[in-house]
Amino acid sequence: RRGAPRIIGEDAKLRHVLQQLHRAAATDATVLLEGESGTGKELFARGLHALSPRADGPFVAINCAAIPDTLLETELFGHEKGAFTGAVARKAGRFELAHRGTLFLDEIGDLPLALQAKILRALEEKRFLPLGSDREVTSEFQLIAGTNRDLADAVKDGRFRDDLLARINLWTFRLPALSERREDIPPNVDYELDQFRRRTGT
């Protein structure tokens, strides 16, 4: 479909994931993508968005592990002018920007516990309070979460909320690493070389 990324490979495990993604794309259910770093979680998330009824809406992605905890709340939920020192204007967060589209929270296992509760409420009620605001913002979106952690173990260790895990793993897919599907290495190399040739004219 227009806008869908190209995912290259014929491995049976990969084809199974792609078939299941087509089924999940037809729903509004939350999707959890599990896989080690480099397995292409955002690529698959973009593919799911492009196949969904929300394809004409925004695709908004954020890596929860790449942003300091002190900034993560305002990145996700936004803030009002004057909410803190330096907040010179209102800023929309990723949840608001994803209205009528798809929100991809990568490395969701790195979220601090205090923020997990607010995210759970936003998922369940589709509304939330930006930082420094007394007026709730409503946003309709499909959530896709990504993780390279074992979230069940994180729940046992007290690092992840069990109710949030239950909310995000309605559809769970484990993405196979390229090392598990070595026959897919040559076509991926060919594709990258062809893209390089087109960019450089060599």
Buried (B, 14 or more C-beta within 10 A) or exposed (E): EEEBEEBEBEBEBBEEBBEBBEEBBEEEEBBBBBBBEEBBBBBBBBBBBBBBEBBEBBBBBBBBBEBEEEEBBBBBBBBBEEBEEEBEEBBBBBBBBBBEBBBBBBBBBBBEEEBBEBBBEBBEEBEBBBBBBEEEBEBEBBBBBBBBBEBEEBBEEEBBBEEBBEBBBBBBBEBBBBEEBEEBEEEBEEEEEEEEEEEEEE
